[in-house]
Amino acid sequence: MGASLVRRELCLARLELPDAESVLRELSGALARLGLVAPTFCEALLAREASSPTGLPLPGRKVAVPHADPEHVLAPAIAVCTLASPVRFAEMGNPTSLLAVEAVFLLALTDKESAQAELVRLIERLQRPEFVDEICAAPDADALLALLRGGVAR
């Protein structure tokens, strides 16, 4: 994952949130507080998630990889959270299936080409169940950041 895209302020560990919309609003808010997204980002994100769900049916723990279109992004970043209790996200490509998601990787990217490339890199890493287990076990932002930057959690 692009090291410059991941910042400590955008790594949120063990959030207790009731549903997917709350998760998306929390992560959008983190991006907005840093001035990385336009005021239109959150609503665009919610609309896109409703029409194109992003829950990934990976082996082991489930994750979601939501994003909004690049015109709503001011500077590229990735906001990440792990959840204290799983939250239901509709499955990518099969919206009638709901997945119990334990980690969310919100992509805020400024062009479709970088968005696609970053998504491919991220999904490659997420297909390793041990990586997802480490992410979900990270106790705090520092541990999450270390894992996402390719290191080891303390």
C-alpha positions in Angstrom: 0.0 0.0 0.0 1.4 3.4 -0.9 3.1 4.6 2.3 2.3 8.2 1.7 -1.4 7.4 1.3 -1.7 6.0 4.9 -1.4 8.4 7.8 -1.7 7.8 11.5 -4.7 10.1 11.8 -6.5 7.9 9.3 -5.9 4.6 11.2 -8.8 3.9 13.6 -8.6 0.8 15.6 -11.4 -1.2 17.2 -14.3 1.2 16.6 -17.7 0.3 18.0 -20.2 1.4 15.4 -23.7 0.1 14.7 -23.8 -0.2 10.9 -22.0 0.3 7.6 -23.3 3.9 7.1 -21.9 4.9 10.5 -18.5 3.4 9.6 -18.5 5.3 6.2 -19.4 8.5 7.9 -16.7 8.1 10.6 -14.0 7.4 8.0 -15.2 10.2 5.7 -15.1 12.6 8.7 -11.5 11.6 9.4 -10.6 12.5 5.7 -12.6 15.7 5.8 -10.9 16.9 9.1 -7.6 16.7 7.3 -8.9 18.6 4.3 -8.4 15.6 1.9 -11.9 15.4 0.5 -14.6 17.8 -0.7 -17.8 18.4 1.3 -19.6 16.2 -1.3 -17.4 13.1 -0.5 -19.5 11.5 2.2 -22.8 11.6 0.4 -21.1 10.5 -2.9 -19.5 7.6 -0.9 -22.8 6.5 0.6 -24.6 6.7 -2.8 -21.8 4.6 -4.5 -21.9 2.0 -1.7 -25.7 1.7 -2.1 -25.4 1.1 -5.9 -22.0 -0.7 -5.9 -21.4 -2.6 -2.7 -17.8 -3.2 -1.6 -17.8 -6.1 0.9 -15.2 -8.6 -0.1 -16.0 -12.3 0.4 -12.4 -13.2 1.3 -11.4 -16.4 3.0 -11.4 -15.8 6.7 -12.3 -12.4 8.0 -14.3 -10.1 5.7 -13.4 -6.6 4.7 -14.9 -3.7 2.7 -13.1 -1.4 0.3 -15.4 1.5 -0.3 -14.6 4.6 -2.4 -16.1 7.6 -4.0 -15.4 9.0 -7.5 -12.2 11.0 -7.8 -13.9 14.4 -8.3 -14.8 14.3 -4.6 -11.2 13.9 -3.5 -8.8 16.8 -3.0 -5.7 14.8 -2.1 -5.2 11.0 -2.2 -5.3 9.0 1.0 -6.6 5.7 2.5 -8.6 5.7 5.8 -8.7 2.4 7.6 -10.6 1.1 10.6 -11.1 -2.1 12.4 -14.3 -2.9 14.2 -14.8 -4.1 17.7 -17.9 -6.0 16.5 -18.5 -6.9 12.8 -20.8 -4.7 10.7 -22.8 -5.8 7.7 -21.8 -4.7 4.3 -23.4 -5.9 1.1 -21.1 -8.1 -1.0 -19.3 -6.8 -4.1 -21.0 -8.3 -7.1 -23.7 -9.9 -5.0 -25.6 -7.2 -3.2 -28.3 -9.5 -1.7 -25.5 -11.2 0.3 -24.5 -9.4 3.5 -21.0 -10.0 5.0 -19.9 -9.5 8.6 -17.1 -7.1 7.9 -14.3 -6.6 10.5 -12.1 -4.0 8.7 -12.8 -1.2 6.2 -10.3 0.4 3.9 -11.7 3.6 2.5 -9.9 4.7 -0.7 -9.8 8.4 -1.5 -7.9 8.7 -4.7 -7.7 11.5 -7.3 -7.8 9.5 -10.5 -9.3 6.3 -11.7 -6.0 4.8 -12.9 -4.3 5.2 -9.5 -7.5 4.0 -7.8 -7.5 0.8 -9.8 -3.8 0.1 -9.2 -4.1 0.8 -5.5 -7.2 -1.4 -5.2 -5.4 -4.2 -7.0 -2.4 -3.9 -4.6 -4.7 -3.8 -1.6 -6.8 -6.8 -2.6 -3.7 -8.8 -3.2 -2.6 -8.2 0.4 -6.1 -8.8 1.7 -6.2 -12.2 0.1 -3.7 -13.4 2.6 -5.9 -14.3 5.7 -2.9 -13.8 8.1 -2.5 -10.2 6.9 -6.2 -9.5 7.6 -5.9 -11.3 11.0 -3.0 -9.0 11.9 -4.9 -5.9 10.8 -7.9 -6.9 12.9 -5.8 -7.7 15.9 -3.9 -4.3 15.8 -4.6 -2.7 19.2 -4.1 1.0 18.1 -3.4 3.4 15.3 0.4 2.9 15.5 0.1 -0.8 15.1 -2.3 -0.4 12.2 0.0 2.1 10.5 3.0 -0.2 10.9 1.2 -3.1 9.3 -0.2 -1.1 6.4 3.2 0.4 5.7 4.6 -3.2 5.4 6.1 -3.5 8.9 5.2 -5.5 11.9 2.8 -4.3 14.7 4.4 -3.8 18.0 
